Amino acid sequence: MLHDEPPQPPALAAAPAALEATPAAKRPERMSGSAVLWVALAIFAQESVWNFYDAQVPAQLRHFVSSATVTA
C-alpha cells in the first residue's frame, strides 16, 4: 500500500526536565572573560616555546651529532 507521507514516530508525552529550556536569567555563567584570556595566553605561550624549541634544538645538535637523521 502506498502512502502519501512517510510514517511518523509516535509523539512523546512530555519532554524530560533536563531538556527543557531554562530562562536566560537563571543560567549560570559558563566562563568569565578573564579565564578565556588566560587560557588563550597560555596556549600562545606554549606554541611560542615549542616553535622556538623546534628552531633551536636541531641547530644546537648539529654541533654534537653529525647524523642529519638525529637533528631533523
Backbone bond lengths (Angstrom), bond angles and torsions (degrees), N, CA, C in turn:
res aa  C-N    CA-C-N  psi(-1)  N-CA   C-N-CA  omega(-1)  CA-C   N-CA-C  phi
1 M - - - 1.434 - - 1.519 108.87 -
2 L 1.306 117.87 132.44 1.452 122.83 -179.02 1.520 110.30 -92.03
3 H 1.331 114.20 140.25 1.465 120.64 179.01 1.524 108.59 -114.56
4 D 1.305 116.24 147.70 1.455 120.57 176.36 1.526 110.93 -73.73
5 E 1.321 117.36 -36.14 1.464 122.25 -178.60 1.522 108.74 -122.54
6 P 1.345 117.56 147.17 1.468 119.14 177.33 1.529 109.70 -68.56
7 P 1.318 117.51 151.54 1.467 119.64 179.24 1.528 111.06 -63.58
8 Q 1.306 116.20 142.71 1.454 122.97 -179.36 1.528 109.57 -102.46
9 P 1.350 117.64 145.59 1.466 119.42 176.16 1.523 109.85 -67.79
10 P 1.320 117.27 154.60 1.467 118.98 179.78 1.525 111.13 -64.20
11 A 1.306 116.15 143.12 1.458 121.68 -179.44 1.521 109.69 -73.18
12 L 1.320 116.07 142.51 1.459 121.12 177.46 1.517 109.77 -76.95
13 A 1.323 116.28 147.43 1.462 120.74 -177.88 1.528 111.12 -65.83
14 A 1.328 116.85 -49.26 1.457 120.42 -179.70 1.521 108.55 -152.06
15 A 1.323 116.61 148.33 1.458 121.20 178.22 1.525 109.09 -75.07
16 P 1.335 117.59 143.55 1.471 119.34 176.27 1.523 110.89 -60.97
17 A 1.310 115.67 153.34 1.466 121.15 -176.90 1.517 111.67 -61.74
18 A 1.338 117.65 -32.50 1.459 120.75 -177.82 1.523 111.78 -69.10
19 L 1.333 117.93 -24.94 1.448 120.98 -178.03 1.519 113.48 -92.03
20 E 1.296 117.53 -7.88 1.459 120.40 179.74 1.515 109.65 -70.82
21 A 1.317 115.66 142.83 1.454 120.66 -179.79 1.526 109.65 -72.80
22 T 1.318 115.08 134.95 1.468 119.89 176.06 1.517 108.55 -98.65
23 P 1.312 117.85 148.25 1.467 119.82 177.81 1.521 111.14 -60.09
24 A 1.322 116.13 149.19 1.464 121.15 -177.25 1.527 111.53 -61.75
25 A 1.320 118.04 -29.95 1.461 120.88 -178.38 1.521 111.72 -69.30
26 K 1.327 117.95 -25.88 1.460 120.39 -176.95 1.528 113.18 -93.64
27 R 1.318 118.06 -8.81 1.463 120.74 -179.12 1.524 109.98 -72.24
28 P 1.325 117.48 133.56 1.468 118.87 176.79 1.525 109.80 -74.98
29 E 1.312 115.86 151.90 1.464 120.24 177.99 1.525 108.11 -70.17
30 R 1.302 116.83 131.29 1.466 120.44 -175.05 1.517 111.95 -75.87
31 M 1.323 117.09 -49.66 1.452 120.16 -178.05 1.521 108.01 -153.40
32 S 1.316 115.73 137.32 1.458 118.96 -178.53 1.529 110.11 -77.67
33 G 1.302 115.55 160.74 1.461 121.04 179.40 1.512 112.61 -63.24
34 S 1.331 116.93 -35.37 1.463 118.94 -179.94 1.527 111.27 -69.43
35 A 1.324 117.38 -33.16 1.468 119.63 176.96 1.524 110.47 -66.64
36 V 1.323 116.96 -40.09 1.462 120.56 177.35 1.523 110.08 -62.78
37 L 1.325 116.97 -41.85 1.458 121.13 179.01 1.526 111.33 -62.13
38 W 1.330 117.49 -44.12 1.462 120.59 179.94 1.528 112.07 -65.11
39 V 1.320 116.62 -39.85 1.469 119.78 178.33 1.526 110.08 -65.21
40 A 1.326 116.88 -43.95 1.462 120.35 178.52 1.524 111.06 -62.90
41 L 1.321 117.45 -40.49 1.465 121.31 177.91 1.526 111.59 -64.78
42 A 1.320 116.92 -39.84 1.456 120.63 178.97 1.529 111.30 -65.47
43 I 1.324 117.07 -41.56 1.462 120.26 178.60 1.526 110.34 -66.11
44 F 1.325 116.94 -42.22 1.462 120.38 177.10 1.529 111.28 -60.67
45 A 1.329 117.03 -43.20 1.463 120.57 179.49 1.523 111.10 -64.16
46 Q 1.315 117.09 -42.06 1.460 120.75 179.25 1.528 110.70 -62.57
47 E 1.310 117.43 -45.53 1.462 120.55 179.70 1.524 111.15 -64.61
48 S 1.321 117.56 -38.12 1.461 120.86 178.76 1.521 111.26 -64.60
49 V 1.327 116.11 -43.06 1.468 120.05 179.68 1.518 110.30 -65.19
50 W 1.335 118.33 -43.00 1.464 120.12 -179.76 1.521 111.16 -65.71
51 N 1.340 118.19 -38.64 1.463 119.91 177.43 1.527 111.09 -63.90
52 F 1.310 117.09 -41.63 1.460 120.96 177.01 1.535 110.36 -63.66
53 Y 1.321 116.67 -43.59 1.463 121.62 179.24 1.529 110.48 -60.45
54 D 1.341 116.06 -47.59 1.468 120.01 -178.78 1.526 112.15 -64.21
55 A 1.320 117.50 -28.01 1.457 120.44 179.36 1.527 112.47 -82.56
56 Q 1.319 118.19 -33.40 1.454 120.99 -172.66 1.523 114.66 -93.27
57 V 1.308 118.02 -36.12 1.470 120.33 -173.77 1.530 112.40 -63.82
58 P 1.338 120.78 -46.68 1.466 118.16 178.43 1.534 112.55 -60.43
59 A 1.327 117.29 -37.70 1.468 120.16 178.21 1.527 110.81 -64.13
60 Q 1.319 117.39 -39.11 1.466 120.49 179.00 1.527 111.51 -71.77
61 L 1.331 116.83 -36.28 1.464 119.68 179.80 1.521 112.36 -67.59
62 R 1.315 118.05 -28.31 1.474 120.62 179.55 1.517 112.11 -61.31
63 H 1.327 117.47 -24.92 1.465 120.65 177.65 1.523 111.44 -70.53
64 F 1.322 117.78 -27.64 1.454 121.92 -173.95 1.525 113.77 -109.39
65 V 1.317 118.37 -25.46 1.467 122.60 -175.01 1.509 108.33 -125.33
66 S 1.320 116.87 132.98 1.466 119.49 -178.87 1.523 113.52 -91.69
67 S 1.342 118.45 -11.80 1.453 122.32 -178.34 1.535 110.42 -77.17
68 A 1.323 116.13 126.60 1.464 119.97 178.31 1.529 111.35 -71.31
69 T 1.324 117.39 -24.20 1.454 120.61 179.44 1.529 111.34 -67.09
70 V 1.295 117.67 -37.73 1.459 121.54 -178.26 1.526 110.33 -71.33
71 T 1.324 117.25 -38.07 1.465 119.89 -174.46 1.515 112.96 -85.39
72 A 1.307 119.48 -13.56 1.473 120.38 -177.11 1.500 112.37 -83.66
